[in-house]
Amino acid sequence: MRKLAHVEKIEWKRPIEGADRIELVGVLGWQCIAKKDEFNVGDLCVYIEIDSIVDKDNPDFAFLEPKHYRIKTQKMRGVLSQGIVFPMDILHMTKKYAIGDDVTSLLKITEVEDDIPKQQPADKLQSIKQRHKKLFKNKVFKWFMKFKWFRAIVLKLLLPKKKPKQFPDWIVKTDEIRLQNMPHVLETYAGKPMVVTEKIDGTSTSFGLRKEKKRKYDFAVCSRNVRQADINQKCFYDDNVYHEIAIKYNIKNVLMKLMERFNATTVVLQGETIGEAIQKNKYGLMGRDFYAFNLVIDEHKIDSAIATDIVKEYGIKWVPILDTEFKLLQTVDEMLSYADGQSTIANTLREGLVIRDHDNTVSFKCISNQFLLKHNL
C-alpha cells in the first residue's frame, strides 16, 4: 500500500506576500500552506499527500468536508500548496515516532484510485445471464424471474462459488514515487544519463504470462490492484477495458512470442489504457488505446530505450520517449517546471514525466503543476 501519511520534518518556512495568518512550509520536496507559527523549522509533523481521502469520521478532518475529504493541489495567494501538514498531536501519541514512519492506516487514509465497485444484485444477475444465455431465453424461467424470491434463488444457485484469482504475486504493482518524496535523487544521480518519457493519464493496466508446467501457462489481465477474470467482470468502467485491450492487441500471443524469443518463464507488460470514459478522455480519442511503459522479462525490467523497439515489432505503442540522455536539474522546482508542457499524443497538457536511468536502478515521476491545477487534482 502506498504511504499516504507519514512523519516528516519541517525543512524550511517562508512568508507569503500579503498574508498575515498563513505561511509556506517545506516537507521533503513539497511545499504546503500552514497556519503562521504553527511549526518551527526542525519540528516533526504528519504530512498527508495529495490524492488522499481522509477519514470523514475523524473530527480533525472536519474542515475538509467541503472538499469531500480529498487532498488536492491548491493555489492560494499566488503560491502552490500540495498536501497538508498537521502537528504530531493528531496521532494522539502513545509511542515515539521517527521521520519516515507510515501512519496511513492509523489515520484511516485511503487513496483516490480506480477500483471495482461493490456489485449490486442487478450486476450479479447480468453476470449470470452472460454465462447462462440459453436459460435466460426460456419462457418459463423468464416468467419466474419477475419474482424477487426466485431471483434470490437464482443468485444463490448460479453465482460462481469459486473465488476469483488474486493479483499475481509475480507482477509488481505500478506506482511510481513522486520526485517530491525523494528529492535526494537529484544529487545522488547528478550527471547520470536518464530516459524521460511522457506520463500518460489513463488507467494502469498489467498483463502477465508465466510458464507453470511444460504446456501450462498462467495469463493474467489486471487493473492497478485487481486481477480481471474475464471480459464480463465488473470493473470501474462500464466495459472491462483491460480485457478489451488484451483482445485488441492479442496480448497473450504477444507475451508468448516474447517468452519464446527470450527463453523466459515470465513476461510482464504494463502500461496505461486511455480513451473514451477513462479519466474524462483528456486526449479526445475515439475508442481506447494502450501505451506500454514497463517490459519485465524474468523479473528484469528492460531499458525503455530498448523496450520501445521490442514492443513496436508486435504492434504495441510505448509511451513517448522525450530524451534518452537527460541530466537531472539541480532543484525540485526546476524539475517540476520541466514537467510542464504539451502532450505529444494530443493537443492537451501532459500529465507530467517519468524519469529513469538506463539500468532501472531509480525511477520517479514529476507531475506537472499546470496539469494538476487545470484539472483540479
Stockholm file with secondary structure:
# STOCKHOLM 1.0

chainA/1-377         MRKLAHVEKIEWKRPIEGADRIELVGVLGWQCIAKKDEFNVGDLCVYIEIDSIVDKDNPDFAFLEPKHYRIKTQKMRGVLSQGIVFPMDILHMTKKYAIGDDVTSLLKITEVEDDIPKQQPADKLQSIKQRHKKLFKNKVFKWFMKFKWFRAIVLKLLLPKKKPKQFPDWIVKTDEIRLQNMPHVLETYAGKPMVVTEKIDGTSTSFGLRKEKKRKYDFAVCSRNVRQADINQKCFYDDNVYHEIAIKYNIKNVLMKLMERFNATTVVLQGETIGEAIQKNKYGLMGRDFYAFNLVIDEHKIDSAIATDIVKEYGIKWVPILDTEFKLLQTVDEMLSYADGQSTIANTLREGLVIRDHDNTVSFKCISNQFLLKHNL
#=GR chainA/1-377 SS CCCCEEEEEEEEEEECTTCSSEEEEEETTEEEEEETTSCCTTCEEEEECTTEECCTTCGGGGGGGGGTTBCCEEEETTEEEESEEECGGGGCCSSCCCTTCBCTTTTTCEECCCCCCCCCHHHHHHHHHHHCHHHHHCHHHHHHTTSHHHHHHHHHHHSCCSCCCCCCTTSCCCCCEEGGGCTTHHHHTTTCCEEEEEECCSEEEEEEEEEEETTEEEEEEECSSCBCCSTTSCCSSSSCHHHHHHHHTTHHHHHHHHHHHTTCSEEEEEEEEEETTSGGGTTCCSSEEEEEEEEEETTEECCHHHHHHHHHTTTCEECCEEEEEECCCSSHHHHHHHHCSBCSSSSSBCCEEEEEETTSSCEEEEECHHHHHHTTC
#=GC SS_cons         CCCCEEEEEEEEEEECTTCSSEEEEEETTEEEEEETTSCCTTCEEEEECTTEECCTTCGGGGGGGGGTTBCCEEEETTEEEESEEECGGGGCCSSCCCTTCBCTTTTTCEECCCCCCCCCHHHHHHHHHHHCHHHHHCHHHHHHTTSHHHHHHHHHHHSCCSCCCCCCTTSCCCCCEEGGGCTTHHHHTTTCCEEEEEECCSEEEEEEEEEEETTEEEEEEECSSCBCCSTTSCCSSSSCHHHHHHHHTTHHHHHHHHHHHTTCSEEEEEEEEEETTSGGGTTCCSSEEEEEEEEEETTEECCHHHHHHHHHTTTCEECCEEEEEECCCSSHHHHHHHHCSBCSSSSSBCCEEEEEETTSSCEEEEECHHHHHHTTC
//
